[in-house]
């Protein structure tokens, strides 16, 4: 009986050692995958910063003004004038809605304690 217990214990130790070995390698693979993803995220963030800087550089008002002046005839642009803008009265606002609550048809609530009982 004692030898059977030793064999079962040895098999359990071997099984647990295999499980721990397998979990160790799975954990290392997951960590390396996470590190690769973090590197990709850092690269994407760096690219985004570069793109934002390029966008800000290309959309400088002085540059856009120069481009508009250079391409004025080719694009058939019209100079800005005050008459091109609308008046505030031309804006169609939605009608105002009356949000007042009508209490004329109020309902009485039953089973309310009277004032005499509350005192």
Backbone torsions as a table, in degrees:
resi	resn	phi	psi	omega
1	UNK	NA	-39.0	-179.0
2	UNK	-65.8	-39.1	179.8
3	UNK	-67.4	-35.1	176.5
4	UNK	-62.5	-41.7	178.5
5	UNK	-64.0	-40.4	177.2
6	UNK	-63.0	-41.4	-179.9
7	UNK	-65.7	-45.0	179.2
8	UNK	-63.8	-41.7	178.4
9	UNK	-63.5	-43.1	179.6
10	UNK	-64.2	-41.7	178.0
11	UNK	-64.8	-38.0	178.2
12	UNK	-65.6	-41.6	179.0
13	UNK	-64.6	-42.2	179.0
14	UNK	-64.2	-43.2	178.4
15	UNK	-62.5	-44.6	178.6
16	UNK	-66.5	-36.0	177.6
17	UNK	-65.3	-41.4	177.8
18	UNK	-63.8	-42.7	179.4
19	UNK	-62.7	-44.4	-179.5
20	UNK	-64.9	-40.5	178.3
21	UNK	-62.2	-45.6	-179.6
22	UNK	-64.4	-44.7	179.2
23	UNK	-64.6	-36.0	178.1
24	UNK	-61.3	-46.1	180.0
25	UNK	-69.4	-36.1	175.9
26	UNK	-64.4	-40.6	179.2
27	UNK	-64.6	-44.0	178.3
28	UNK	-62.4	-39.6	178.1
29	UNK	-65.0	-41.0	178.9
30	UNK	-65.7	-39.7	179.2
31	UNK	-65.8	-42.9	179.7
32	UNK	-66.7	-36.1	176.5
33	UNK	-64.4	-42.8	178.7
34	UNK	-63.5	-39.5	178.5
35	UNK	-65.6	-38.8	176.4
36	UNK	-63.1	-42.7	178.6
37	UNK	-63.4	-41.5	178.5
38	UNK	-62.8	-37.6	176.4
39	UNK	-64.7	-41.7	178.2
40	UNK	-64.9	-39.6	178.6
41	UNK	-64.5	-41.9	179.1
42	UNK	-63.7	-40.6	178.2
43	UNK	-64.2	-42.7	179.7
44	UNK	-64.9	-38.8	178.2
45	UNK	-66.0	-39.4	178.3
46	UNK	-64.3	-44.0	177.5
47	UNK	-60.5	-40.4	179.7
48	UNK	-64.0	-40.0	177.6
49	UNK	-63.8	-40.8	178.9
50	UNK	-64.5	-44.0	180.0
51	UNK	-63.7	-40.1	177.2
52	UNK	-63.9	-39.2	177.9
53	UNK	-66.1	-42.8	177.8
54	UNK	-62.9	-41.2	179.7
55	UNK	-62.6	-44.1	178.8
56	UNK	-64.0	-38.7	179.5
57	UNK	-66.4	-43.5	-177.8
58	UNK	-72.7	-23.2	-177.7
59	UNK	-102.7	23.9	174.9
60	UNK	-62.9	136.4	-179.9
61	UNK	-58.0	-38.0	-179.2
62	UNK	-65.6	-40.7	178.7
63	UNK	-65.6	-44.2	179.9
64	UNK	-64.2	-36.7	177.9
65	UNK	-65.1	-41.7	178.2
66	UNK	-64.2	-42.7	178.7
67	UNK	-63.4	-39.8	178.8
68	UNK	-65.7	-39.0	178.4
69	UNK	-67.2	-42.1	-178.9
70	UNK	-65.1	-42.1	-174.7
71	UNK	-100.3	20.8	-175.5
72	UNK	-59.6	-49.5	-177.7
73	UNK	-71.2	-40.4	-176.8
74	UNK	-68.0	-37.5	179.9
75	UNK	-85.6	-9.1	-179.7
76	UNK	56.4	48.1	179.0
77	UNK	-79.2	150.9	176.0
78	UNK	-104.5	142.3	177.4
79	UNK	-66.6	147.1	178.9
80	UNK	-70.2	132.9	176.9
81	UNK	-134.2	158.9	-176.9
82	UNK	-64.9	-28.1	-177.9
83	UNK	-71.4	-15.3	-178.6
84	UNK	-76.7	-15.4	-179.2
85	UNK	-94.7	143.7	179.8
86	UNK	-81.4	172.2	177.3
87	UNK	-98.5	159.2	-179.0
88	UNK	-65.1	-26.5	179.2
89	UNK	-70.3	-20.5	-179.5
90	UNK	-78.0	-13.1	-177.9
91	UNK	-78.3	128.4	179.9
92	UNK	-89.9	100.8	179.1
93	UNK	-83.8	151.0	177.3
94	UNK	-68.1	152.1	-179.6
95	UNK	-67.3	148.8	178.9
96	UNK	-74.3	139.3	-178.6
97	UNK	-104.8	135.9	178.3
98	UNK	-79.1	113.7	-176.3
99	UNK	-104.0	14.7	178.8
100	UNK	-72.2	146.4	-179.1
101	UNK	-97.8	133.9	-179.3
102	UNK	-94.6	117.5	-179.0
103	UNK	-103.0	13.7	-177.0
104	UNK	-69.6	-32.2	-179.6
105	UNK	-100.8	43.9	-176.2
106	UNK	-70.2	157.2	-176.8
107	UNK	-112.0	137.2	176.3
108	UNK	-85.0	142.0	-178.6
109	UNK	-97.7	131.3	-179.1
110	UNK	-84.5	166.9	177.6
111	UNK	61.4	34.2	174.7
112	UNK	-94.7	137.1	179.2
113	UNK	-66.9	141.6	-179.7
114	UNK	-75.2	167.5	-178.5
115	UNK	-67.4	-29.9	-178.5
116	UNK	-67.5	-38.0	-179.4
117	UNK	-71.4	-34.8	-177.7
118	UNK	-67.6	-26.3	-177.5
119	UNK	-82.8	NA	NA
